[in-house]
């Protein structure tokens, strides 16, 4: 079986960055990813969500195509809602070193349960001694 180019791009996805054109300006970037999927680690059933990332960049911005491919890499992962949102935050902070970031996962109801998981990060201020 031949690997499709999209599958290959997703499997090789990394969160790449580019220079912030307005370093020092406090502005917000809002990203909505409405087609998130993963698998329940207990049942194997698919979970669907909209992932929201809102951040204030520092020195770099995270490239949007890279975010799309990265998010698509979750489609076959067995991962809980809570771990998903926390892992997205950890990977985003590692790649982009933002001043602030909020990641929210709004998971579609399944079995009469609707879950929203939200996590925040604020870059610690450097101390001068």
MOPAC internal coordinates of N, CA, C and O (Angstrom, degrees):
PM7 1SCF
backbone

  N    0.0000 0     0.00 0     0.00 0    0    0    0
  C    1.4440 1     0.00 0     0.00 0    1    0    0
  C    1.5334 1   108.96 1     0.00 0    2    1    0
  O    1.2310 1   120.94 1   -45.67 1    3    2    1
  N    1.3020 1   115.80 1   134.33 1    3    2    1
  C    1.4506 1   122.22 1  -179.78 1    5    3    2
  C    1.5265 1   110.07 1   -85.29 1    6    5    3
  O    1.2310 1   120.88 1   -45.50 1    7    6    5
  N    1.3248 1   115.92 1   134.50 1    7    6    5
  C    1.4589 1   120.87 1   176.16 1    9    7    6
  C    1.5265 1   107.79 1   -77.11 1   10    9    7
  O    1.2310 1   120.43 1   -51.83 1   11   10    9
  N    1.3074 1   116.77 1   128.17 1   11   10    9
  C    1.4605 1   122.33 1   179.40 1   13   11   10
  C    1.5292 1   109.55 1   -73.51 1   14   13   11
  O    1.2310 1   120.52 1   -28.36 1   15   14   13
  N    1.3258 1   116.61 1   151.64 1   15   14   13
  C    1.4607 1   120.28 1  -176.67 1   17   15   14
  C    1.5277 1   112.26 1   -61.21 1   18   17   15
  O    1.2310 1   120.00 1   145.96 1   19   18   17
  N    1.3283 1   117.60 1   -34.04 1   19   18   17
  C    1.4627 1   119.93 1   177.54 1   21   19   18
  C    1.5097 1   112.48 1   -67.89 1   22   21   19
  O    1.2310 1   120.67 1   139.08 1   23   22   21
  N    1.3303 1   116.33 1   -40.92 1   23   22   21
  C    1.4604 1   120.18 1   177.54 1   25   23   22
  C    1.5230 1   110.82 1   -63.23 1   26   25   23
  O    1.2310 1   120.71 1   140.75 1   27   26   25
  N    1.3154 1   116.25 1   -39.25 1   27   26   25
  C    1.4628 1   120.18 1   178.60 1   29   27   26
  C    1.5195 1   110.72 1   -65.86 1   30   29   27
  O    1.2310 1   120.19 1   135.66 1   31   30   29
  N    1.3336 1   117.23 1   -44.34 1   31   30   29
  C    1.4684 1   120.89 1   179.47 1   33   31   30
  C    1.5220 1   110.80 1   -60.90 1   34   33   31
  O    1.2310 1   120.43 1   139.02 1   35   34   33
  N    1.3361 1   116.78 1   -40.98 1   35   34   33
  C    1.4710 1   120.60 1   179.33 1   37   35   34
  C    1.5254 1   110.67 1   -66.57 1   38   37   35
  O    1.2310 1   120.12 1   137.85 1   39   38   37
  N    1.3190 1   117.37 1   -42.15 1   39   38   37
  C    1.4669 1   119.97 1  -177.95 1   41   39   38
  C    1.5263 1   112.18 1   -67.38 1   42   41   39
  O    1.2310 1   120.08 1   156.24 1   43   42   41
  N    1.3260 1   117.45 1   -23.76 1   43   42   41
  C    1.4674 1   121.98 1  -179.21 1   45   43   42
  C    1.5329 1   112.19 1  -100.08 1   46   45   43
  O    1.2310 1   120.02 1  -172.11 1   47   46   45
  N    1.3162 1   117.57 1     7.89 1   47   46   45
  C    1.4681 1   122.17 1  -172.55 1   49   47   46
  C    1.5226 1   112.44 1   -62.66 1   50   49   47
  O    1.2310 1   121.51 1   -45.55 1   51   50   49
  N    1.3132 1   114.71 1   134.45 1   51   50   49
  C    1.4627 1   122.61 1   170.82 1   53   51   50
  C    1.5206 1   107.66 1  -137.12 1   54   53   51
  O    1.2310 1   120.43 1   -26.99 1   55   54   53
  N    1.2992 1   116.78 1   153.01 1   55   54   53
  C    1.4561 1   120.85 1   178.63 1   57   55   54
  C    1.5263 1   108.89 1   -81.38 1   58   57   55
  O    1.2310 1   120.84 1   -81.17 1   59   58   57
  N    1.3069 1   115.99 1    98.83 1   59   58   57
  C    1.4631 1   121.43 1   180.00 1   61   59   58
  C    1.5271 1   109.48 1   -91.85 1   62   61   59
  O    1.2310 1   121.41 1   -23.39 1   63   62   61
  N    1.3144 1   114.91 1   156.61 1   63   62   61
  C    1.4627 1   120.81 1  -175.67 1   65   63   62
  C    1.5197 1   110.86 1  -128.01 1   66   65   63
  O    1.2310 1   121.49 1   -11.30 1   67   66   65
  N    1.3222 1   114.76 1   168.70 1   67   66   65
  C    1.4611 1   122.04 1   172.55 1   69   67   66
  C    1.5243 1   107.85 1  -144.10 1   70   69   67
  O    1.2310 1   119.75 1   -20.94 1   71   70   69
  N    1.3346 1   118.08 1   159.06 1   71   70   69
  C    1.4679 1   120.84 1  -174.71 1   73   71   70
  C    1.5336 1   112.76 1   -60.55 1   74   73   71
  O    1.2310 1   121.39 1   -41.18 1   75   74   73
  N    1.3191 1   114.95 1   138.82 1   75   74   73
  C    1.4583 1   122.19 1   174.95 1   77   75   74
  C    1.5323 1   107.78 1   -69.88 1   78   77   75
  O    1.2310 1   119.34 1   -58.61 1   79   78   77
  N    1.3299 1   118.86 1   121.39 1   79   78   77
  C    1.4658 1   120.03 1  -178.87 1   81   79   78
  C    1.5237 1   113.28 1   -74.40 1   82   81   79
  O    1.2310 1   119.73 1   169.67 1   83   82   81
  N    1.3246 1   118.11 1   -10.33 1   83   82   81
  C    1.4665 1   121.92 1  -178.19 1   85   83   82
  C    1.5225 1   111.51 1  -132.31 1   86   85   83
  O    1.2310 1   120.99 1  -123.42 1   87   86   85
  N    1.3289 1   115.70 1    56.58 1   87   86   85
  C    1.4691 1   120.17 1   178.17 1   89   87   86
  C    1.5240 1   108.83 1   -58.41 1   90   89   87
  O    1.2310 1   121.13 1   -44.72 1   91   90   89
  N    1.3215 1   115.45 1   135.28 1   91   90   89
  C    1.4558 1   121.09 1   179.47 1   93   91   90
  C    1.5160 1   113.57 1    94.50 1   94   93   91
  O    1.2310 1   120.10 1   163.66 1   95   94   93
  N    1.3232 1   117.42 1   -16.34 1   95   94   93
  C    1.4573 1   120.44 1   176.62 1   97   95   94
  C    1.5274 1   108.16 1   -89.41 1   98   97   95
  O    1.2310 1   120.92 1   -47.35 1   99   98   97
  N    1.3242 1   115.84 1   132.65 1   99   98   97
  C    1.4564 1   121.54 1   179.68 1  101   99   98
  C    1.5252 1   108.18 1   -88.25 1  102  101   99
  O    1.2310 1   120.42 1   -81.33 1  103  102  101
  N    1.3287 1   116.80 1    98.67 1  103  102  101
  C    1.4613 1   121.14 1   177.25 1  105  103  102
  C    1.5170 1   110.09 1  -134.62 1  106  105  103
  O    1.2310 1   121.09 1   -17.29 1  107  106  105
  N    1.3182 1   115.53 1   162.71 1  107  106  105
  C    1.4510 1   121.90 1  -173.92 1  109  107  106
  C    1.5203 1   110.53 1  -115.47 1  110  109  107
  O    1.2310 1   121.16 1   -40.04 1  111  110  109
  N    1.3308 1   115.39 1   139.96 1  111  110  109
  C    1.4575 1   122.78 1   173.48 1  113  111  110
  C    1.5297 1   106.80 1  -113.73 1  114  113  111
  O    1.2310 1   120.61 1   -52.27 1  115  114  113
  N    1.3299 1   116.44 1   127.73 1  115  114  113
  C    1.4659 1   121.50 1   178.95 1  117  115  114
  C    1.5229 1   108.64 1  -114.30 1  118  117  115
  O    1.2310 1   120.77 1   -53.07 1  119  118  117
  N    1.3165 1   116.12 1   126.93 1  119  118  117
  C    1.4624 1   122.21 1  -179.26 1  121  119  118
  C    1.5266 1   107.61 1  -123.82 1  122  121  119
  O    1.2310 1   120.76 1   -48.16 1  123  122  121
  N    1.3306 1   116.16 1   131.84 1  123  122  121
  C    1.4621 1   121.83 1   176.91 1  125  123  122
  C    1.5219 1   108.27 1  -118.01 1  126  125  123
  O    1.2310 1   120.80 1   -51.73 1  127  126  125
  N    1.3168 1   116.07 1   128.27 1  127  126  125
  C    1.4647 1   122.74 1  -179.21 1  129  127  126
  C    1.5318 1   107.43 1  -121.39 1  130  129  127
  O    1.2310 1   120.08 1   -88.88 1  131  130  129
  N    1.3590 1   117.45 1    91.12 1  131  130  129
  C    1.4579 1   120.95 1  -170.19 1  133  131  130
  C    1.5251 1   116.04 1   -83.27 1  134  133  131
  O    1.2310 1   119.46 1   179.87 1  135  134  133
  N    1.3250 1   118.64 1    -0.13 1  135  134  133
  C    1.4631 1   119.71 1  -175.34 1  137  135  134
  C    1.5257 1   112.96 1  -118.59 1  138  137  135
  O    1.2310 1   120.32 1  -147.84 1  139  138  137
  N    1.3259 1   117.00 1    32.16 1  139  138  137
  C    1.4602 1   120.87 1  -179.07 1  141  139  138
  C    1.5220 1   110.78 1   -68.38 1  142  141  139
  O    1.2310 1   120.54 1   -42.78 1  143  142  141
  N    1.3203 1   116.58 1   137.22 1  143  142  141
  C    1.4623 1   121.92 1   172.36 1  145  143  142
  C    1.5204 1   109.99 1  -139.54 1  146  145  143
  O    1.2310 1   121.10 1   -31.35 1  147  146  145
  N    1.3130 1   115.50 1   148.65 1  147  146  145
  C    1.4588 1   123.84 1   170.87 1  149  147  146
  C    1.5172 1   105.98 1  -152.11 1  150  149  147
  O    1.2310 1   120.18 1     6.68 1  151  150  149
  N    1.3147 1   117.27 1  -173.32 1  151  150  149
  C    1.4657 1   120.72 1   178.82 1  153  151  150
  C    1.5199 1   109.63 1  -121.64 1  154  153  151
  O    1.2310 1   121.29 1   -37.99 1  155  154  153
  N    1.3124 1   115.14 1   142.01 1  155  154  153
  C    1.4588 1   121.18 1   176.33 1  157  155  154
  C    1.5282 1   109.12 1   -62.90 1  158  157  155
  O    1.2310 1   119.72 1   -50.74 1  159  158  157
  N    1.3381 1   118.14 1   129.26 1  159  158  157
  C    1.4619 1   119.85 1  -177.99 1  161  159  158
  C    1.5305 1   113.05 1   -70.75 1  162  161  159
  O    1.2310 1   119.65 1   167.74 1  163  162  161
  N    1.3180 1   118.27 1   -12.26 1  163  162  161
  C    1.4574 1   121.58 1  -178.16 1  165  163  162
  C    1.5268 1   112.47 1   -99.38 1  166  165  163
  O    1.2310 1   120.89 1   135.64 1  167  166  165
  N    1.3386 1   115.90 1   -44.36 1  167  166  165
  C    1.4652 1   119.64 1  -175.51 1  169  167  166
  C    1.5284 1   113.42 1  -103.29 1  170  169  167
  O    1.2310 1   120.34 1   155.15 1  171  170  169
  N    1.3256 1   116.96 1   -24.85 1  171  170  169
  C    1.4533 1   120.32 1  -174.01 1  173  171  170
  C    1.5173 1   113.35 1    84.51 1  174  173  171
  O    1.2310 1   120.35 1   176.10 1  175  174  173
  N    1.3300 1   116.93 1    -3.90 1  175  174  173
  C    1.4588 1   119.92 1   177.60 1  177  175  174
  C    1.5252 1   109.92 1   -67.34 1  178  177  175
  O    1.2310 1   120.32 1   -29.82 1  179  178  177
  N    1.3240 1   116.99 1   150.18 1  179  178  177
  C    1.4661 1   118.56 1   178.46 1  181  179  178
  C    1.5245 1   111.10 1   -73.33 1  182  181  179
  O    1.2310 1   121.24 1   -35.28 1  183  182  181
  N    1.3096 1   115.24 1   144.72 1  183  182  181
  C    1.4630 1   122.76 1   172.61 1  185  183  182
  C    1.5203 1   107.14 1  -115.53 1  186  185  183
  O    1.2310 1   120.79 1   -36.68 1  187  186  185
  N    1.3183 1   116.10 1   143.32 1  187  186  185
  C    1.4555 1   122.60 1  -179.02 1  189  187  186
  C    1.5189 1   108.30 1  -124.11 1  190  189  187
  O    1.2310 1   120.57 1   -35.32 1  191  190  189
  N    1.3276 1   116.51 1   144.68 1  191  190  189
  C    1.4574 1   119.53 1  -178.96 1  193  191  190
  C    1.5170 1   110.33 1  -155.99 1  194  193  191
  O    1.2310 1   122.13 1   -15.59 1  195  194  193
  N    1.3069 1   113.52 1   164.41 1  195  194  193
  C    1.4551 1   121.28 1   164.68 1  197  195  194
  C    1.5201 1   105.71 1  -107.81 1  198  197  195
  O    1.2310 1   121.21 1   -53.54 1  199  198  197
  N    1.3233 1   115.29 1   126.46 1  199  198  197
  C    1.4636 1   121.09 1   178.04 1  201  199  198
  C    1.5237 1   107.65 1  -102.73 1  202  201  199
  O    1.2310 1   121.03 1   -49.37 1  203  202  201
  N    1.3254 1   115.64 1   130.63 1  203  202  201
  C    1.4595 1   122.04 1   177.59 1  205  203  202
  C    1.5236 1   108.17 1  -114.40 1  206  205  203
  O    1.2310 1   120.49 1   -51.74 1  207  206  205
  N    1.3212 1   116.67 1   128.26 1  207  206  205
  C    1.4643 1   121.94 1   175.45 1  209  207  206
  C    1.5245 1   106.67 1  -122.00 1  210  209  207
  O    1.2310 1   121.13 1   -57.28 1  211  210  209
  N    1.3172 1   115.45 1   122.72 1  211  210  209
  C    1.4621 1   121.32 1   177.01 1  213  211  210
  C    1.5196 1   106.49 1  -125.06 1  214  213  211
  O    1.2310 1   120.67 1   -56.45 1  215  214  213
  N    1.3422 1   116.33 1   123.55 1  215  214  213
  C    1.4593 1   117.49 1  -176.93 1  217  215  214
  C    1.5182 1   112.64 1  -144.92 1  218  217  215
  O    1.2310 1   121.76 1   -22.54 1  219  218  217
  N    1.3309 1   114.23 1   157.46 1  219  218  217
  C    1.4527 1   123.14 1   171.92 1  221  219  218
  C    1.5239 1   106.28 1  -107.55 1  222  221  219
  O    1.2310 1   120.28 1   -66.99 1  223  222  221
  N    1.3305 1   117.08 1   113.01 1  223  222  221
  C    1.4653 1   118.91 1  -176.45 1  225  223  222
  C    1.5265 1   111.94 1   -70.30 1  226  225  223
  O    1.2310 1   122.00 1   -22.75 1  227  226  225
  N    1.3177 1   113.77 1   157.25 1  227  226  225
  C    1.4501 1   122.39 1   175.45 1  229  227  226
  C    1.5285 1   106.87 1  -105.66 1  230  229  227
  O    1.2310 1   119.81 1    78.79 1  231  230  229
  N    1.3058 1   117.98 1  -101.21 1  231  230  229
  C    1.4613 1   122.00 1  -177.86 1  233  231  230
  C    1.5233 1   113.25 1   -90.99 1  234  233  231
  O    1.2310 1   120.53 1   157.75 1  235  234  233
  N    1.3405 1   116.60 1   -22.25 1  235  234  233
  C    1.4620 1   120.40 1  -177.95 1  237  235  234
  C    1.5217 1   110.63 1  -135.34 1  238  237  235
  O    1.2310 1   121.24 1   -17.36 1  239  238  237
  N    1.3250 1   115.23 1   162.64 1  239  238  237
  C    1.4646 1   122.89 1   170.91 1  241  239  238
  C    1.5106 1   107.41 1  -114.50 1  242  241  239
  O    1.2310 1   120.87 1   -27.46 1  243  242  241
  N    1.3295 1   115.94 1   152.54 1  243  242  241
  C    1.4590 1   120.81 1   177.20 1  245  243  242
  C    1.5213 1   107.74 1   -90.03 1  246  245  243
  O    1.2310 1   121.00 1   -50.18 1  247  246  245
  N    1.3144 1   115.70 1   129.82 1  247  246  245
  C    1.4661 1   122.43 1  -174.98 1  249  247  246
  C    1.5287 1   110.33 1   -68.53 1  250  249  247
  O    1.2310 1   120.19 1   -45.10 1  251  250  249
  N    1.3325 1   117.25 1   134.90 1  251  250  249
  C    1.4641 1   121.97 1  -171.95 1  253  251  250
  C    1.5253 1   113.65 1   -66.56 1  254  253  251
  O    1.2310 1   119.46 1   139.85 1  255  254  253
  N    1.3141 1   118.63 1   -40.15 1  255  254  253
  C    1.4677 1   119.83 1   178.24 1  257  255  254
  C    1.5265 1   109.85 1   -63.35 1  258  257  255
  O    1.2310 1   120.50 1   142.66 1  259  258  257
  N    1.3228 1   116.64 1   -37.34 1  259  258  257
  C    1.4629 1   120.86 1   178.42 1  261  259  258
  C    1.5271 1   110.40 1   -63.74 1  262  261  259
  O    1.2310 1   120.28 1   140.41 1  263  262  261
  N    1.3413 1   117.07 1   -39.59 1  263  262  261
  C    1.4657 1   120.52 1   177.71 1  265  263  262
  C    1.5249 1   109.98 1   -63.70 1  266  265  263
  O    1.2310 1   120.61 1   136.43 1  267  266  265
  N    1.3260 1   116.45 1   -43.57 1  267  266  265
  C    1.4757 1   120.73 1   179.87 1  269  267  266
  C    1.5253 1   110.70 1   -58.87 1  270  269  267
  O    1.2310 1   120.27 1   131.95 1  271  270  269
  N    1.3258 1   117.10 1   -48.05 1  271  270  269
  C    1.4673 1   120.40 1  -178.98 1  273  271  270
  C    1.5213 1   110.85 1   -66.94 1  274  273  271
  O    1.2310 1   120.32 1   138.49 1  275  274  273
  N    1.3327 1   117.00 1   -41.51 1  275  274  273
  C    1.4659 1   121.64 1   178.27 1  277  275  274
  C    1.5293 1   110.47 1   -59.08 1  278  277  275
  O    1.2310 1   120.00 1   131.59 1  279  278  277
  N    1.3274 1   117.60 1   -48.41 1  279  278  277
  C    1.4658 1   121.34 1  -179.57 1  281  279  278
  C    1.5264 1   110.59 1   -61.87 1  282  281  279
  O    1.2310 1   120.39 1   140.92 1  283  282  281
  N    1.3351 1   116.86 1   -39.08 1  283  282  281
  C    1.4653 1   120.14 1   178.85 1  285  283  282
  C    1.5280 1   112.11 1   -65.57 1  286  285  283
  O    1.2310 1   119.84 1   159.14 1  287  286  285
  N    1.3206 1   117.91 1   -20.86 1  287  286  285
  C    1.4673 1   120.77 1  -179.35 1  289  287  286
  C    1.5312 1   112.22 1   -69.19 1  290  289  287
  O    1.2310 1   119.96 1   168.33 1  291  290  289
  N    1.3136 1   117.68 1   -11.67 1  291  290  289
  C    1.4668 1   121.70 1   178.79 1  293  291  290
  C    1.5206 1   112.77 1   -81.84 1  294  293  291
  O    1.2310 1   119.16 1   168.27 1  295  294  293
  N    1.3147 1   119.21 1   -11.73 1  295  294  293
  C    1.4741 1   122.44 1  -168.52 1  297  295  294
  C    1.5227 1   114.25 1   -57.22 1  298  297  295
  O    1.2310 1   119.46 1   150.42 1  299  298  297
  N    1.3167 1   118.64 1   -29.58 1  299  298  297
  C    1.4622 1   120.99 1  -179.62 1  301  299  298
  C    1.5228 1   112.74 1  -111.47 1  302  301  299
  O    1.2310 1   120.27 1  -169.25 1  303  302  301
  N    1.3316 1   117.09 1    10.75 1  303  302  301
  C    1.4618 1   120.88 1   179.74 1  305  303  302
  C    1.5158 1   110.55 1   -86.22 1  306  305  303
  O    1.2310 1   120.96 1   -40.84 1  307  306  305
  N    1.3140 1   115.78 1   139.16 1  307  306  305
  C    1.4622 1   122.46 1   173.53 1  309  307  306
  C    1.5269 1   106.12 1   -91.19 1  310  309  307
  O    1.2310 1   120.54 1   -76.53 1  311  310  309
  N    1.3387 1   116.58 1   103.47 1  311  310  309
  C    1.4567 1   120.84 1  -172.00 1  313  311  310
  C    1.5258 1   109.42 1  -152.18 1  314  313  311
  O    1.2310 1   120.64 1   -38.73 1  315  314  313
  N    1.3256 1   116.38 1   141.27 1  315  314  313
  C    1.4625 1   120.92 1  -179.41 1  317  315  314
  C    1.5266 1   110.33 1   -74.66 1  318  317  315
  O    1.2310 1   121.44 1   -16.70 1  319  318  317
  N    1.3200 1   114.86 1   163.30 1  319  318  317
  C    1.4658 1   120.29 1   177.74 1  321  319  318
  C    1.5289 1   110.61 1   -59.24 1  322  321  319
  O    1.2310 1   121.46 1   134.93 1  323  322  321
  N    1.3288 1   114.81 1   -45.07 1  323  322  321
  C    1.4635 1   119.79 1  -176.86 1  325  323  322
  C    1.5235 1   111.68 1   -64.73 1  326  325  323
  O    1.2310 1   120.46 1   135.49 1  327  326  325
  N    1.3265 1   116.73 1   -44.51 1  327  326  325
  C    1.4626 1   120.42 1   179.98 1  329  327  326
  C    1.5232 1   111.07 1   -67.56 1  330  329  327
  O    1.2310 1   120.19 1   144.04 1  331  330  329
  N    1.3220 1   117.24 1   -35.96 1  331  330  329
  C    1.4564 1   120.83 1   178.06 1  333  331  330
  C    1.5142 1   111.11 1   -56.01 1  334  333  331
  O    1.2310 1   120.67 1   125.36 1  335  334  333
  N    1.3226 1   116.32 1   -54.64 1  335  334  333
  C    1.4629 1   120.74 1  -174.87 1  337  335  334
  C    1.5245 1   110.58 1   -65.20 1  338  337  335
  O    1.2310 1   120.14 1   139.12 1  339  338  337
  N    1.3248 1   117.35 1   -40.88 1  339  338  337
  C    1.4629 1   120.04 1   178.22 1  341  339  338
  C    1.5275 1   111.73 1   -66.11 1  342  341  339
  O    1.2310 1   119.61 1   142.34 1  343  342  341
  N    1.3263 1   118.36 1   -37.66 1  343  342  341
  C    1.4616 1   121.41 1   179.32 1  345  343  342
  C    1.5255 1   111.22 1   -68.90 1  346  345  343
  O    1.2310 1   120.35 1   139.62 1  347  346  345
  N    1.3279 1   116.93 1   -40.38 1  347  346  345
  C    1.4642 1   120.01 1   176.47 1  349  347  346
  C    1.5273 1   109.48 1   -59.96 1  350  349  347
  O    1.2310 1   120.34 1   135.52 1  351  350  349
  N    1.3265 1   116.96 1   -44.48 1  351  350  349
  C    1.4675 1   120.12 1   178.11 1  353  351  350
  C    1.5259 1   110.78 1   -60.35 1  354  353  351
  O    1.2310 1   119.96 1   130.45 1  355  354  353
  N    1.3281 1   117.68 1   -49.55 1  355  354  353
  C    1.4661 1   120.84 1  -178.77 1  357  355  354
  C    1.5249 1   111.49 1   -58.12 1  358  357  355
  O    1.2310 1   120.19 1   134.82 1  359  358  357
  N    1.3235 1   117.25 1   -45.18 1  359  358  357
  C    1.4700 1   120.76 1  -178.92 1  361  359  358
  C    1.5221 1   111.41 1   -67.53 1  362  361  359
  O    1.2310 1   120.39 1   141.87 1  363  362  361
  N    1.3289 1   116.86 1   -38.13 1  363  362  361
  C    1.4631 1   121.26 1   179.74 1  365  363  362
  C    1.5273 1   110.78 1   -66.03 1  366  365  363
  O    1.2310 1   120.42 1   135.82 1  367  366  365
  N    1.3318 1   116.79 1   -44.18 1  367  366  365
  C    1.4677 1   120.99 1   178.58 1  369  367  366
  C    1.5256 1   110.27 1   -63.35 1  370  369  367
  O    1.2310 1   120.44 1   136.56 1  371  370  369
  N    1.3146 1   116.76 1   -43.44 1  371  370  369
  C    1.4672 1   120.81 1   179.94 1  373  371  370
  C    1.5295 1   111.26 1   -61.41 1  374  373  371
  O    1.2310 1   120.23 1   137.82 1  375  374  373
  N    1.3105 1   117.17 1   -42.18 1  375  374  373
  C    1.4712 1   120.68 1  -176.88 1  377  375  374
  C    1.5238 1   112.75 1   -76.59 1  378  377  375
  O    1.2310 1   120.30 1   136.52 1  379  378  377
  N    1.3391 1   117.03 1   -43.48 1  379  378  377
  C    1.4570 1   119.70 1  -169.24 1  381  379  378
  C    1.5036 1   116.80 1  -107.60 1  382  381  379
  O    1.2310 1   119.52 1   168.33 1  383  382  381
  N    1.3356 1   118.53 1   -11.67 1  383  382  381
  C    1.4576 1   122.70 1  -179.27 1  385  383  382
  C    1.5364 1   112.05 1    44.71 1  386  385  383
  O    1.2310 1   119.87 1  -127.17 1  387  386  385
  N    1.3414 1   117.85 1    52.83 1  387  386  385
  C    1.4676 1   119.97 1  -177.04 1  389  387  386
  C    1.5258 1   112.17 1   -71.56 1  390  389  387
  O    1.2310 1   121.11 1   -17.51 1  391  390  389
  N    1.3284 1   115.49 1   162.49 1  391  390  389
  C    1.4606 1   120.13 1   174.30 1  393  391  390
  C    1.5220 1   110.13 1   -71.47 1  394  393  391
  O    1.2310 1   120.59 1   138.83 1  395  394  393
  N    1.3299 1   116.48 1   -41.17 1  395  394  393
  C    1.4623 1   123.44 1   177.98 1  397  395  394
  C    1.5154 1   107.66 1  -147.00 1  398  397  395
  O    1.2310 1   121.00 1   -31.62 1  399  398  397
  N    1.3249 1   115.69 1   148.38 1  399  398  397
  C    1.4681 1   119.77 1   173.61 1  401  399  398
  C    1.5161 1   109.23 1  -153.02 1  402  401  399
  O    1.2310 1   121.61 1   -37.13 1  403  402  401
  N    1.3226 1   114.53 1   142.87 1  403  402  401
  C    1.4558 1   123.17 1   174.33 1  405  403  402
  C    1.5215 1   106.60 1  -125.61 1  406  405  403
  O    1.2310 1   120.40 1   -49.79 1  407  406  405
  N    1.3161 1   116.84 1   130.21 1  407  406  405
  C    1.4638 1   121.81 1   175.18 1  409  407  406
  C    1.5163 1   106.86 1  -120.60 1  410  409  407
  O    1.2310 1   121.13 1   -51.77 1  411  410  409
  N    1.3312 1   115.44 1   128.23 1  411  410  409
  C    1.4631 1   121.23 1  -179.80 1  413  411  410
  C    1.5186 1   108.40 1  -127.63 1  414  413  411
  O    1.2310 1   120.91 1   -49.30 1  415  414  413
  N    1.3146 1   115.86 1   130.70 1  415  414  413
  C    1.4542 1   121.92 1   174.26 1  417  415  414
  C    1.5138 1   109.04 1  -111.38 1  418  417  415
  O    1.2310 1   120.93 1   -63.09 1  419  418  417
  N    1.3257 1   115.83 1   116.91 1  419  418  417
  C    1.4637 1   121.54 1   178.52 1  421  419  418
  C    1.5241 1   106.70 1  -106.65 1  422  421  419
  O    1.2310 1   121.02 1   -81.94 1  423  422  421
  N    1.3302 1   115.65 1    98.06 1  423  422  421
  C    1.4638 1   121.94 1  -172.30 1  425  423  422
  C    1.5238 1   110.75 1   -86.71 1  426  425  423
  O    1.2310 1   120.87 1   -42.94 1  427  426  425
  N    1.3141 1   115.95 1   137.06 1  427  426  425
  C    1.4620 1   121.93 1   179.50 1  429  427  426
  C    1.5246 1   109.99 1   -62.91 1  430  429  427
  O    1.2310 1   120.41 1   -36.62 1  431  430  429
  N    1.3217 1   116.81 1   143.38 1  431  430  429
  C    1.4602 1   119.52 1   179.04 1  433  431  430
  C    1.5283 1   111.58 1   -60.06 1  434  433  431
  O    1.2310 1   121.97 1   -39.93 1  435  434  433
  N    1.3239 1   113.83 1   140.07 1  435  434  433
  C    1.4686 1   120.58 1   173.47 1  437  435  434
  C    1.5151 1   106.14 1  -143.67 1  438  437  435
  O    1.2310 1   120.54 1   -52.83 1  439  438  437
  N    1.3119 1   116.57 1   127.17 1  439  438  437
  C    1.4611 1   120.10 1  -178.09 1  441  439  438
  C    1.5142 1   112.49 1    63.83 1  442  441  439
  O    1.2310 1   120.58 1  -145.54 1  443  442  441
  N    1.3287 1   116.49 1    34.46 1  443  442  441
  C    1.4607 1   123.53 1   177.98 1  445  443  442
  C    1.5289 1   113.39 1    69.35 1  446  445  443
  O    1.2310 1   120.26 1  -159.27 1  447  446  445
  N    1.3410 1   117.11 1    20.73 1  447  446  445
  C    1.4672 1   121.18 1   178.74 1  449  447  446
  C    1.5237 1   109.01 1  -122.67 1  450  449  447
  O    1.2310 1   121.23 1   -54.55 1  451  450  449
  N    1.3309 1   115.25 1   125.45 1  451  450  449
  C    1.4706 1   122.31 1   177.40 1  453  451  450
  C    1.5207 1   107.71 1  -112.84 1  454  453  451
  O    1.2310 1   120.58 1   -54.81 1  455  454  453
  N    1.3180 1   116.50 1   125.19 1  455  454  453
  C    1.4664 1   121.21 1  -176.52 1  457  455  454
  C    1.5168 1   110.72 1  -117.71 1  458  457  455
  O    1.2310 1   120.91 1   -45.64 1  459  458  457
  N    1.3335 1   115.86 1   134.36 1  459  458  457
  C    1.4581 1   122.19 1   171.34 1  461  459  458
  C    1.5241 1   106.20 1  -126.15 1  462  461  459
  O    1.2310 1   120.93 1   -55.79 1  463  462  461
  N    1.3341 1   115.82 1   124.21 1  463  462  461
  C    1.4635 1   121.52 1   179.15 1  465  463  462
  C    1.5241 1   107.06 1  -119.18 1  466  465  463
  O    1.2310 1   120.66 1   -49.03 1  467  466  465
  N    1.3304 1   116.33 1   130.97 1  467  466  465
  C    1.4515 1   120.85 1  -177.12 1  469  467  466
  C    1.5264 1   109.27 1  -135.26 1  470  469  467
  O    1.2310 1   121.06 1   -43.60 1  471  470  469
  N    1.3277 1   115.57 1   136.40 1  471  470  469
  C    1.4593 1   120.49 1  -178.93 1  473  471  470
  C    1.5311 1   108.76 1  -140.09 1  474  473  471
  O    1.2310 1   121.14 1   -33.81 1  475  474  473
  N    1.3390 1   115.42 1   146.19 1  475  474  473
  C    1.4595 1   121.96 1  -176.31 1  477  475  474
  C    1.5194 1   111.24 1  -124.12 1  478  477  475
  O    1.2310 1   121.58 1   -25.69 1  479  478  477
  N    1.3106 1   114.57 1   154.31 1  479  478  477
  C    1.4648 1   121.86 1   174.85 1  481  479  478
  C    1.5205 1   107.66 1  -140.26 1  482  481  479
  O    1.2310 1   120.62 1   -43.10 1  483  482  481
  N    1.3199 1   116.42 1   136.90 1  483  482  481
  C    1.4563 1   123.28 1   172.72 1  485  483  482
  C    1.5159 1   106.90 1  -128.24 1  486  485  483
  O    1.2310 1   120.94 1   -54.57 1  487  486  485
  N    1.3344 1   115.81 1   125.43 1  487  486  485
  C    1.4637 1   120.62 1  -179.51 1  489  487  486
  C    1.5239 1   109.60 1   -62.95 1  490  489  487
  O    1.2310 1   120.62 1   -51.85 1  491  490  489
  N    1.3335 1   116.42 1   128.15 1  491  490  489
  C    1.4630 1   118.70 1   178.11 1  493  491  490
  C    1.5374 1   110.68 1   -61.96 1  494  493  491
  O    1.2310 1   121.33 1   -38.66 1  495  494  493
  N    1.3058 1   115.07 1   141.34 1  495  494  493
  C    1.4659 1   120.01 1   177.88 1  497  495  494
  C    1.5365 1   109.11 1   -74.37 1  498  497  495
  O    1.2310 1   121.45 1   -41.12 1  499  498  497
  N    1.3127 1   114.82 1   138.88 1  499  498  497
  C    1.4689 1   119.70 1   176.20 1  501  499  498
  C    1.5212 1   107.98 1   -69.61 1  502  501  499
  O    1.2310 1   121.39 1   -42.28 1  503  502  501
  N    1.3226 1   114.94 1   137.72 1  503  502  501
  C    1.4605 1   119.00 1   177.76 1  505  503  502
  C    1.5171 1   109.43 1   -99.52 1  506  505  503
  O    1.2310 1   121.11 1   -39.56 1  507  506  505
  N    1.3142 1   115.48 1   140.44 1  507  506  505
  C    1.4725 1   121.17 1   178.91 1  509  507  506
  C    1.5192 1   107.01 1  -102.94 1  510  509  507
  O    1.2310 1   121.26 1   -53.94 1  511  510  509
  N    1.3507 1   115.20 1   126.06 1  511  510  509
  C    1.4597 1   117.35 1   179.66 1  513  511  510
  C    1.4872 1   111.28 1  -111.69 1  514  513  511
  O    1.2310 1   120.10 1   180.00 1  515  514  513

